[in-house]
């Protein structure tokens, strides 16, 4: 039997929160930042940062520094839209 070591992570591509983040950004009419997502999802900063890091690493999201502000604007990429459409096709919510 294989045991997990401390710090090992699962190889899940996206979980439910990741898909929810992509949906929120896609459907939002205004700019989406970390604070916007934190308020909508009601999760703590560390969890949100882990989800966003994963999405940024997979290049499903991009972030751009807001002009003269201490925040980043998140936008969904074409790859993120394709993945989201695939998830929405098979998971009706």
N, C-alpha and C positions, 0 to 999 in steps of 0.2 A: 504494500500500500504506500502511496506517495503522500507525504505530509507537507503542508504548507510551512514555509519559513516566515519569520517575522519580516514584514514589509512586502511580501508577495501580493500581487494584485491579480484579479481575474482578468481575462482577456475579452471581456464583453465590449463589443464595438460601441453601442449606445444603450443607455438604460432609459427608463421612462422620463426621468427629469431632463435628460439631454434632449429628448424629442420634444418635451414641453418647451424648453428654451428655444429650440428652433422654430416651433409654432408661434410663440409669443413674438419673436423678432420678425417673422414673416408677416404676421397679421397686424402688427403695430403700424399705425399711421404716423407716429412720431418717432423721434430718435430713442433708441433703447440703450441704456447704460446699466452698469452693475446694480445701482440702487433701484432702478426700475424693476429689474428681474428679482432682486431680493425681496422687494415689497410684494410682487405678484406671487412668487413661489413660497414665500414665508420660510426661507431656509437661512442658515447662518452663513457668515462670510466665507469660512473655510470650505464648506460644502460647495458653495457657488463657485469659488475659485477653482476647486478641483474639476467641476463640470466644465467650466469655461476653458480651462487649460486643455482638457481632453478635446473639446470641440475645435479649439485653435490649432492644436497639434495635428488633428486630422484634416485641417483646412476646410472645415465646414462653416467657420465664422472668421471674420476679420475684425480687427479693432483699430480705431483711429482716434488719436488724441483730439479732444474738442478744443477749438481755438480759444485761448486765454482762459481755460477752465481746467480744473484738476479732476477730469474724468475722461473716460474713453467711450466712444460710440461703437456699438457692435452692429455689424451687418452680416447677413447670411450670404454665402458664396453660391456659385452655380452648383458645386458639388453638394453643398448643404441642402439646396433645394431639391436636387435629385434624390438624395437619401431621405429627406422628409417626405417627398411624394411617394417613394417606395414604402415607407412605414405607414403612411396614411392609406395606401392602397390595400395593405394586408391587415391593418389594425384600425378598425372603424371606431373612433371615439369622438 
